[in-house]
Amino acid sequence: QVQVVESGGGLVQPGGSLRLACTTSGFIFDDYNIGWFRQAPGKEREFVSCMSRTPESAHYGGSSKGRFSISRDNYTAYLQMNSLKPEDTAVYYCNAFTVVDYWGQGTQVTVSL
C-alpha cells in the first residue's frame, strides 16, 4: 500500500524556520523524483521545489529560491524552510513522481505574528 505522509507544519513567526518531512512507503523511493508544492486559500497549487536522486538535481520555484532547501534520504524527503514570510502560508504537499505520481494529504504552514 502506497503512503505519502507530510509532517512538520505549524505556526511560525515571520523570519522563522520549519522543516517539513515527507515519509513514504509502498514503492521504491529511489526510483521516484520528489516534489514539494503548496496551495494558499483561493490560489492555484504552486511549485516549490523538486529533485531526483542527487542534491545537484534540485530545482526551486521563484518564491522559494535561496530560502528553501530540498533533500531526501531513506524513504523520506525534507523541505527546510528558512526566513519564512507571511506569504509562505499555505498547505504544503509532497509529490513522488515518475510515470505515475503519488500525493500526500498536505501539512499546514502558517507564518504569522
Secondary structure by P-SEA (a helix, b strand, c coil): cbbbbbcccccccccbbbbbbbbbcccccccbbbbbbbbccccccccccccccccccccccccccccccccccccbbbbbbcccccccccbbbbbbbccccccccbbbbbbcc
